[in-house]
């Protein structure tokens, strides 16, 4: 993992596919383990947004697999 650009409003980070899979799995575990009523308090994000982020990470991982020889 490497921060490629850091500004006040945005941090751009380059992840290996393995690191990205780890983050996706961690989000999935949070979605399964944390009750809906407590999710935003414990994660600072809504369940809906967590699912959107997990889906985006999955798309990035799928794209990286398509690039394999």
C-alpha positions as CSV (number, residue, x, y, z in Angstrom):
1,X,0.0,0.0,0.0
2,X,1.3,3.4,-0.9
3,X,-0.1,6.9,-0.6
4,X,0.4,8.5,-4.0
5,X,-1.2,11.8,-3.3
6,X,-2.4,13.5,-0.1
7,X,-4.4,16.7,0.0
8,X,-6.7,18.3,2.6
9,X,-9.8,16.7,0.9
10,X,-8.6,13.5,-0.7
11,X,-6.0,10.8,-0.1
12,X,-5.1,8.6,-3.1
13,X,-3.7,5.2,-2.2
14,X,-2.4,2.4,-4.4
15,X,-3.3,-1.1,-3.1
16,X,-2.1,-4.5,-4.2
17,X,-5.0,-6.9,-5.1
18,X,-4.4,-8.8,-1.9
19,X,-4.6,-5.6,0.2
20,X,-7.8,-4.6,-1.6
21,X,-9.3,-8.0,-1.0
22,X,-8.5,-7.7,2.7
23,X,-10.4,-4.4,2.9
24,X,-13.3,-5.8,1.0
25,X,-13.4,-8.8,3.3
26,X,-13.2,-6.6,6.4
27,X,-16.2,-4.5,5.2
28,X,-18.1,-7.8,4.6
29,X,-17.3,-9.0,8.1
30,X,-18.5,-5.7,9.5
31,X,-21.7,-5.9,7.5
32,X,-22.3,-9.4,8.9
33,X,-21.2,-8.8,12.5
34,X,-22.6,-5.4,13.4
35,X,-26.3,-4.9,13.9
36,X,-28.1,-2.5,11.6
37,X,-29.1,-0.2,14.4
38,X,-25.5,0.2,15.6
39,X,-23.6,0.1,12.2
40,X,-23.2,3.8,11.6
41,X,-22.2,4.5,15.2
42,X,-19.5,1.8,15.1
43,X,-18.2,2.3,11.6
44,X,-18.9,6.0,10.9
45,X,-20.6,4.9,7.7
46,X,-24.1,3.7,6.6
47,X,-24.7,0.1,5.7
48,X,-25.8,1.2,2.3
49,X,-22.6,3.1,1.7
50,X,-20.5,0.2,3.1
51,X,-22.2,-2.1,0.6
52,X,-21.5,0.3,-2.3
53,X,-17.8,0.5,-1.3
54,X,-17.6,-3.3,-1.1
55,X,-19.1,-3.5,-4.5
56,X,-16.7,-1.0,-5.9
57,X,-13.7,-2.8,-4.4
58,X,-15.1,-6.1,-6.0
59,X,-15.2,-4.4,-9.4
60,X,-11.6,-3.2,-9.0
61,X,-10.5,-6.7,-8.1
62,X,-12.4,-8.2,-11.0
63,X,-10.7,-5.8,-13.3
64,X,-7.3,-6.6,-12.0
65,X,-8.0,-10.3,-12.6
66,X,-8.9,-9.6,-16.2
67,X,-5.5,-8.1,-16.7
68,X,-3.7,-11.3,-15.7
69,X,-1.9,-13.1,-18.6
